[in-house]
Amino acid sequence: MLQNNSALAQLKQQIRDNTPRVEGVIKATERGFGFLETEDGTSYFVPPPAMKQVLHGDRVGAILHEEGEKKSVEPDTLIEQGLERFIARVRKRDGRLAVIPDHPSISNALKARVKRSLDEASLDDGDWVEARLVRHPLKPDDRAFFAQIDELVAKHDNPAVPWRVTLARHALEQASPDGGDDWPLRDEGLQREDLTEAPFFTIDDAKTRDMDDALRIEPRDNGGWRLTVAIADPTAYVAEGDGVDLEARTRAFTVYLPGQNVTMLPEHLADDLCSLWEGQDRPALACALDVEADGSLGDYRFFAATVRSHARLAYDDVSDWLEGQGEWAPEPAIGEQLKALRDLTEARTAWRAEHALVFKDRPDYVFDLDDAGNVLNIRTEQRRIANRMIEESMIAANACCAHLLAEHVGHGIFNVHRAFEPEKAEAAREFLADQDIEVALEALTELPRYKELKRELEGRDDAWLDARLRRFQGFTSMSARPGPHFGLGLAAYATWTSPIRKYGDMVNHRLIKRVLKGEQAPAEASLELTEQLTERRRLNRMAERDVKDWLYVRYLGPHAESGEAFNAEIIAINRGGMRVRLTANGATAFVPAPLMHSDRDKVVIDDKEGRIQIEGEERFKLGDHVRVALTEAREETRSLVGRPAD
């Protein structure tokens, strides 16, 4: 019998070896069929019966079937599961337990069991749970999909579902860490300068609790300004390697979500003991830096200090006052500083525009929520002069930190951004050549040449060109070694101005203190740490986006029912349609090709070029501003659907 089984296995293997095969990733559709996409971009049709054996995202090997010009595949080998740990909703039918993964491309109800520590009877239909896929039909000896429920995330009627589910999906902590209330100031062997009588001030949002920067500015006799940036000093309380420090290292950042913050440090530290509250003496790490009249940076000095904020100011109040509107006015001594800081900001912005690079201002969208998490309003907040004053001050201080660490330590936590990854630089050069922009490869890979190119491209003011070029560009990452930040146009950039919110800034604080004390620096941060910081920042941004998408769908549901139209910008084009951002509130919506024309065959989408033709005429391209009427608000997928309003 064993010999027969062995012979049968050998025969099956021979058949496989002689059968045309392909390998790729499964992409599911709402209609039951799917596609297998190979690494070279080729797509093969997967018929509905075969799709019942796989899930969206699975990497599989498949048998290729060809009937004339029609090609289809039959997956028969699982290479890598697309679904491992996932968030799902409970389904209970006739005493049978199943889970439906919370995924826009997976609608399968998977049979499930609960782990021993959970009580199945406590789970209700629609509850949110964390689960794992433990059986897959393409695995040896498995006949069907089967999942195990490991944890209850939220009951179906919990008002906090959007926050609980989103944090669980990205494996982020649900609450701030507990660190107790006993936090004595540590003796670090530093001489702290007493600056409590100096008129420092803070500018933040009116509701901000974790205020980590205070400023003081003085005009210099020979022109320019002396700017002193005082930063909250959590490392004065938290010793490297203790429990709170290790927890902060794991979390890496404070998570900011609409209506909820999950702090990196215990709230007693983040929102009280370290926060630079008005009228409270606080330990700080400070940098006094000279800014010349033309906006260039001069000498700087880092030092430890004790500071006291003399005024807690809000962005809108300061902007209104400087613009000559509103009823609020600062104390005279603070008002003179605000005018000087405005002048410094204009000089720094002009200098950076000429010698570095300046980001285009984009509005922020603020959600006003009630106690139950319902969206009352979404406000647009423009980047006004007070926001720019703080931004320019922090950029200058962080540039000084990068210089100090590079010169005296040789390592730290640096923000490194290369405009084009080496493997994409040549493709970007070819794309620009197609647009009659001839550039040498060095203009894409060397900072001085890139700054010249960027200014030339900005002078064209071509939204389509900017959007297309972003397809080739890289992302910001954390590095233990200094490296260029192409986005800012700086040779090196290391942040230290948000240590309450960023663990990398705490690392840099400790290195700066070593320099101040003349101590030898420790070994540079491990690759593991820098990669973790980069990944955690990505997860935090995804969590913020996901919660906002959920709230957008709830808020705009009535607008979709009435078919209300909005101004929008086209931000992405793929084979199925185009994605737009609504100008009024920042929500993104998808406009599928069938809603662009009643005859889908008359819609031709070039996703690589970012252009859409209808009836042979170009109608849409990346960067265009259009009118879009909302047609659906789908809470199950947290997505908005629209159609062209014209």
N, C-alpha and C positions, 0 to 999 in steps of 0.2 A: 504493500500500500504506500509506504514511504517512497519507494522507487517510482511509483506511478505519479505521486504528487510532485516529485522532483522533475520528472520528465515533462509534466504539464507546465511547470513553472518555466522550464527551459524553452518549451515551445512558445509560450506567451512572450518570453523575452525575445526570441527570434523574430516573432511577428512584429514586436515593437521596433526592433532594430531595422526591419525592412519596410516600415511604414513611415511615410513623410510626417514629420513632427515639427511643432513650433513651441516656443516658450514665451510666456509673457504674463501680464497682470490683467485680471478680470475687471471690466468696467460694466456695472449693471445699469439697466434703464428701468423706467417706470412700467414698461409694457411687457415685462417678463423675459425678454431676450437680453442679450448683452454682447460685449465685444472683448476679445483678447488683444491687448496692445503689446507689441514687442518693443524691444529697446530701440529699434531703428524707426519706430513710429508707425509701423504697419498694423492695421486693425483687421481682425478676423471675426466673422459673425459667430456667435454662440447661441444656438437655438434654445427655446424655453425648456425643453426636457433636460438638456445638459446643464442649464443654469441652476437647476434644483440641486446640483451636486457641489456648487461653489458659492462663494459670497464675494461681494464687491471687495476688491483689494487683494484677493488671493493671488499669489504667484504660482502658476501651474505649468505643467507640461501637458501638451494636448496632441491628439491625432488630427492630422489635416485631411479633410475630405474635399475633393474637387469634383464638381459636376459641371462640365463645360467651363464657363467663365465664373461660375458661382463657387465660392470657397467658404467653408465653415469648419469649425474645430469642435472636438469633443474632449474636454479636459479629463485626464485619467491619472495624473500624478500631481500630488500636492508638494510644492517646493517650499513655500512659506505661507503660513496663515496670514490673511489680512486683518483678521479679528482675533485678538487675544483677550486682553482686559478691556471691558467696555461698560458704558452706562446704558441702562435699558429701562423700559416700563414693564411692569408685571401685567400678565394677562391670565385671568382665571376663567376657565370655561368647563362646566360639568365636572368640577373637582380636579381638573388637570391644570398643572402649573406650566406656564411658558413665559418667555421674555421676548420683547421686541426691541432690538438694538436702537438706540437713539442715534441714527445715522441717516443722512438724507438719501443715500443710495441703497439702504438695506431695509426691507419691509418684512423680512421673514420672521415668523413667530417660532422661536426655538424652544423645544422642550427643555425643561429645567428642573433642578432640584436645589434645595437650600443646604448650606453647610450646617454641620451639627449644632453650632452655637446659635443659629437663628431658628425662630419659631415660624414655620410656614403659615400657621393660622393667623399670625399677626400681620401678614401681608395682604393688602387689598388690591383689587383691580385698579391699575393706573399708578400704583406707587412707583417711585424711582429707586433703582437698585444698582449696585456695582456687581458685575458678573464676569465670569471667564468662560471662554469656549473650551470645553474639555474633550469633545469628540467632533470629528469631521468625516463626512462620508468618503473622502479620498484617502483617509489614513487607513493603513492595514488594520483589519479586524473591526473597524468602525462602520456602521451601516447608515448612520444618520447624524445630524447635528444635535449636540446636547451641551447645555450650559449649566454652570453652577453659580448660584447667587451667593456672594460673599458678604454683602453688607447692604443695609438699608441706607439710602442717601437722603430721601425725603418722602413724606407722605404726599399723596396726590393733591391734597387740599392745603398744603403748606404755602403761605404767601411768599416764602423765601425760595421757592423752587428754582427760579432762574439762577440765583447765586449759588445755591447748594449744588445743583446739577453741574453747572459750569466749572466750579472749583474741583468737583470730583472727577469730571471728565479729564481735566489736565493734571490730575494728581497733585493739586495744590491744597495747602492747609485751609481748613474751614474757619479757623479763629486765630487770633493773635496769641503768641506764646505767653505762658504764665511764668513770671519771674519774681513774684513777691514785691514787697514795698521797701525792703531794707537794702539801700544802695549807698554805702559810704564812698566818699571820694577817695580814690586810690592815690598813694604816694608814688609818683612815677619818676621822681628825681628831676622834675622840670621846674624852672623858675617861671612863675606866671606873672606877667605884667598886669597891674591893676588899671583897667580902663573903664571902671564902672562910672566914672564921672564924664567920660567922653560921650557925646550925644549920638550914639548908635541908634539906628531905626531898622525896622523890618517892613517889607512890602510883600503881602501874600493875598490869597483869596480870603474873603471875610470869614469863611468857615474853617480855614486851615488850623490844625492843632499842632502838627509836628513842624514847627518853624525852625529851620536849620541854618539860616543865614541872616546876618545883620550887617549893615553897611555904615561907613562914615566916610565923608569925602571933604577934602580941603583944597582950595586953589593954591598953587605954588607961586612963589614970588617971581620965578623966571618963566612962568607960563606952564600950562598943563595942570595936572591934578595929582594929589596923593589920595589914592583910594585904599581904604582898609576894609578887608572882607573878614568878618569874624564868623566862624563856622562852629556849630554845636559839636561837643566833644564826647560822644558816648564811650570812647575807649578810655576816658578818665574814670569810668565806672566799671566797664566790662573788660576783664582780663582775657588775654588771648588764650584760647584752649579751654576756658571754663564752659559750663553747660549752656549758658545763654549765648556765648560766642559761637559754639558749635551749632546751636539751633539757628542762629542768624546766618551762619555760613551755608547751612542747608537751604534755608529759605531764599537767601541771596538778595531779595528785594522786598519792599512793601508792595502789596498788590492793591492797586487803586481801581475800584469798580464803582459804577454809578450807585450811590446810596450805601456803599460799604467799603471800608478799608480793612485789610488784614495786614497788620504791621509786622515788620521783620524783627523788631525788638519788642520786649514787653511794653504794653501801653504806658505803664508808669514811667518808663524811661523815654519812650518815643514822644508821648504827648505832654509830659510834665517835666520830669527832672532834667532832660536834655534840651527840651524845646525852649527857644529864646523868647520867653514871655516878657512882655513889657513890665518893667519895674522889678524884675527878678535877676539876681546875680547868678551867672552861669559860667562854668569853665568853657573855654573855647580854644580852638586852634585858629590862628589868624595869619593873614598875609597883608602886609602893607606894600602896595605896588605903585610905581610912578607911571602915569600915562602922559605922554607928551601932547602938546597942543595939536599935532597932526593926527593923534590917535594911536601912534605907535607905543609899544610898551618899553619902559625903561628898567631901572633897577627894582628889585623886589626883596622882601625880607619876610621869612616865616618865623613865627614865635608863638609860644603859649601865653594865654591871657585869661583874665576874668573880666567879663563884660556884662553890661546891663543895657537892655534895650530901653530907650527913652520914649519910643513911640511905635505903636503897632498900626501900620497903615494898610489900606486896601488898594488893590490895583485900580479899580474904577475911580475911587476918590482922588487918587494922585493924578491919574490921567485927566479927569475932569478939571482939576485945579490948574494943571499946567496948560490945558487948552482953553482956560478962561471961562469955564462953565461950572454949574453946580454951586451949592451953598457951602460945602465943606472947605475948610482952610486949615493948614498945619500951623504949629507954633512957628514964630519967625525964624528961630535957629534951624529948625528942621526944613522950613521952606527954602532957605538959602541953599541948603545941601541938595534938595530935590532939583533946584534949578541948575546947580553945578553938575549933578549926575545926569540930567538931561543933556547938557552940553557935552559932557564926556561921551555919552552914548552916541550922539550924532557924529562926533569925531571918530570914535572907534568903528562905527558902522561904515563910515566913508573909507577909513583905512583898510578895513577888511574887504570891502568891495573892490578896492584897487590892488591889494597885496595878498589877500586870501580869498575866501568865498563866503557869500551870505545866502542863507536859506530864504526862499520866498515865504512871506507870511501866509499862513493858513489859519482860518478861524477854528476855535474850539467850540464844541457843542456840549452844553451842560444840561443834564437831566434834572428836573425838579420832581421829586417823588414825595408821596405821602407816606404815612407810617406803615401802610400795607404794601408798599412797593409799587403802587400804581403811578404811572407817569402823568403828571399834571401839565407839564410843559417842557419843551426843549428849546433852550435859549442859545443863540449864536453869540459867542464872545470873540470879538476881533482882537488881534495882537496890537494893543495900543502902546503908547509911549512908555507907560510904567512897566508893562511886561518886557519891553525891549531893554529898559534900564537894568532890570535884574538879569536878563539873559546875557547882555553884554558884559556885565560885571562878573558873572559866573564863568563865561568863556575866557575872559582875561585871567581870572584866578586859576582856572584849570590849565591854561597854557603855561602859567608860572610853575604849577605843580609838575607838569610833564618835564619842563626844563630842569627843575631841581632833582627829580628822581633820575632822569637820564644822566645828569652830570655827576651826582654824588652817590648814587646807589647802583645805577645800571639796569635796574628792573623795578617793577611795580605792577599795578593793574592799569593798562593802557587801553583806550578805545582806538581800535585800528580799523580803518575803512579804506579799502582799495576800490576805486571807481569801477574797474573792470577786472574780473578774475583772469589770470593768465590764459586759461583755456578758452575764454570768450573774447579776449581782446582782438584777435585777428578777425573774428566774425563781426565785431563791432566796427572795426576799420573798414571792412568790405561793405557793411551797411551804409556807413557814412559816405563812402565813395559812390555808392548808388544814388546818393542824394547830392552828388556833385560837391562833396566836402572831402577834399583830399587831405589826409593827415598821415603822419608817420606813426608807427606803432608806439614810439616813445611818448607821443601825446596822450596816449591812453594808459600808460603804465608808469610814467614819471611825473611826480607832482608838479614841478614848475611848468612843464609843457601842458599838462592837463588843465591847470588854472587858465592858461591862455585860451585853450580850446573851449572850456566851459563858458568863459566870458563871451567868446564869439558866438556860441550857440544861444546863449541868453539874449544876445542882441537880435537874433532872428525872431524871437518871441513866437516860436512854432510849437504849439501844444502837441501836435501829432508827432513831431520829431522827438520832443522830450519824452513822451510816453513810450514810443518805440525803442528809444535808446535804453530805457530802464530795463528792458528784457535782458540786456547783456550785463547789467551792473551787479556788483556784489553787495554784501551786507556788512554791517558793522559787527565786529567780534571783539572779544576781550583777549588781550595778549599780555604775557609777562614781560615782554621786551618792547621798547619803543618802536613805533612804526607810524607811517603817515596816516592822517585822516583826510582823505580826499574830499569828503563832503564839506568839511570846514576849511579846506585848503591849508591845513597846518601840518608841519613836519612831525608833530607828536601831540597827543592830547590825553590827559589823565585826570579823571574827576576825583575831587576830594570834598566837594561842596554839599554833598547829601549823605553824610554817614549815618543819619537816622534811618535812611530809606534804602541804602545800597551797601552791601557788604564789601564790595571792591573799594569803596571810599574809606571804609574802616581799615582795610589793609593798607591803603596809602597813608592814612593818618599815622598808623604805627611806624611806617617807614620814615615819614617826615620827622616824627619825634626822635627816632634813632639818629637822624642827621643832626637835629638840634642838640642832642646829648653827646654827640661825637662817638656814638657806639657803632660797632660793625653791624651791617645789615644781615639779616638771616638769608637763607637760600631763597631764590626766586620762587614765586608762586608756581605750583605744579600745573602741568597741562590739564590735569583732571579738574582743578579748580577753575581755570579760565574757561574751559569748555562748559563746565556746569553753570558758571555765571552767564555765559552766552545763551545756553539753552533755557535757563530760568527766565531770562529777560524775554525770550521768544514766547514761552508759555504764558507769562504774565500779559503780554500784549494780545495773545490769542484769547485769553480769558476775558479781558476787557472788551474785545471786539464781540465775543459771543454773547456776553450779557447785554451789550448794547443792541445787538441784532434781535434778541428776544424782546427787549423793551420797545424797540422800533416797531416790531410786528404788532404788539399789543396796542401801542399808541396810534399807529396808522391804519389799524383795521377798519375803523369807520370811514376813513378817507378812501380806502380801497373799495368799500361797498358802494360809495357814491361815485367812484371813478374820477376822483379829483386829480387834476394835472399839476405837475411841479416842474420848475426849471431844474435841469440836471446836466451833469458832465459825464461823458463817456470815459470810463476808466479802464475797461478791459473788453476785448472782443475774442470770443472763442467760436468753435464750430457750431455751437447751438444758438448763439445770439450775442447780446452785448450786456455788459454790466455798467450801471450808471450810479452816480452819487447825487442825491437830491441836495441842491444848494441850500434850501431853507433849513434843513435839520441834520444833514450829514448821513442820512440813511442810504444804504445801497439797495438797488433793485435790479432784477434780471429781466431783460426784454428778449423773450425767445423769438426765433426766426418766424414761426407760424403766426405770431401776432404783428409782424411787420408787413405781411401781405397775405391775402387769402389763398394764394397759390405759392406754396413753399418752394416750388421749383424755380420761381422767379426771383428768389432771394439767394444771392451768391455771396458767401462769407469768405474772406481771405484773412484767416486768423493770424497768419504770420506777418502780413502787412498791416493788419489792424484796420481793414476797410470793408465796407458792406455795400454791395450793389443791389438795386432793386429794378427789375425790368431793364437791365443793362446800363443803368445810370447810377453813379456813386451817390449814395444818400447819407452814409454815416462813416465817420472815421474816429480813431482815438483822439481824445482831447476836444471833440466837438461839444458845443452846448446845445441841448435839445430840450423839448418839452415832452414829458412822459406822464401818462395817466396810469395811476395804479389800478390794477384789476383784481389782485388777490393778496392777502396777508396770511401766510401759512404758518401757524404757530408750531405745528409738528416738525417743521424743518427750519423754523425761524428765518423765513425768506419772504421777500416781497417780489411780486411779479407785476410788470407793467407793459404798456404798449406805447408806441409813438403817438403823441397827442395830435399831431398834424395830419 
